[in-house]
Amino acid sequence: MWTRVVAALWLALGCGAWDARAQGRVSEQLITSAHYPGGEVVPYLLTEQGPAHPRYVVVLMPGGSGRLEPEMREGKVVFKGRGNFLIRSRALFTDADMVAIATDSTGSPERMGAITDDVARRFPGARVYVIGTSRSTLSTMQLADRMDGKVAGFVHTSSMSGIARFDTRSLKSRQLIVHHKNDGCYVTGYGTALYNHEQFGTAFIAVEGGVSQGDPCEALAYHGYNGIEKEVIGKIKAWIRQD
């Protein structure tokens, strides 16, 4: 039997709080039923509009340190990285046929495999997409190679500049690059993402608009799609649903 600690709540996520209210009641659960072969737990957050019978599951990995570290504390789910683009906006991914999972960033196929195996038991037949942003695109690029064909696809948002050399042409899993035209972060230049699209033909979504505040490499700058979260995630979901 799966170990499942449930906390139903309104997702008051700072900049993303309006997202949950706009979508209605959202359920969030700390899941502890994913394990390494040796038994060590791989915890993750499951966000859904229930009851959900999803066709798609998106696995979200935060940028920066990549640490989410979800746990129960005094009866509440607590975790790091709340301000990160993907984490603060996770409710926007959820609807009648899509649920969101949030977990620590990892390039390890064993760790991600523990999660995807658990997802397969929980949601049989659902198509899994792994999504990273900023520094966690180093992980999505690694996993795209190491887990090719084992999940439906990978989405690389605000990609690290190494995306320019990421040849997707022989990969079986679908690949999407998303980037803000005015991303001012020195390690995630728009030009490198565009180069990948032009050189290798990787599916590509370029966006504009929003508000840029503070450090250009942080989540409230153009780099983090501040103010256009709903638009950007809507485009990502539309691409996923082409599958």
Secondary structure by P-SEA (a helix, b strand, c coil): ccbbbbbbcccccccaaaaaaaacbbbbbbcccccccccccbbbbbbbcccccccbbbbbbbcccccccccccccccccccccccccccccccccccbbbbbbcccccaaaaaaaaaaaaaacccbbbbbbbcccaaaaaaaaaaaacccccbbbbcccccccccccccccccbbbbbbbcccccccccaaaaaaaaaacccbbbbbbbccccccccccccccccccaaaaaaaaaaaaaacc
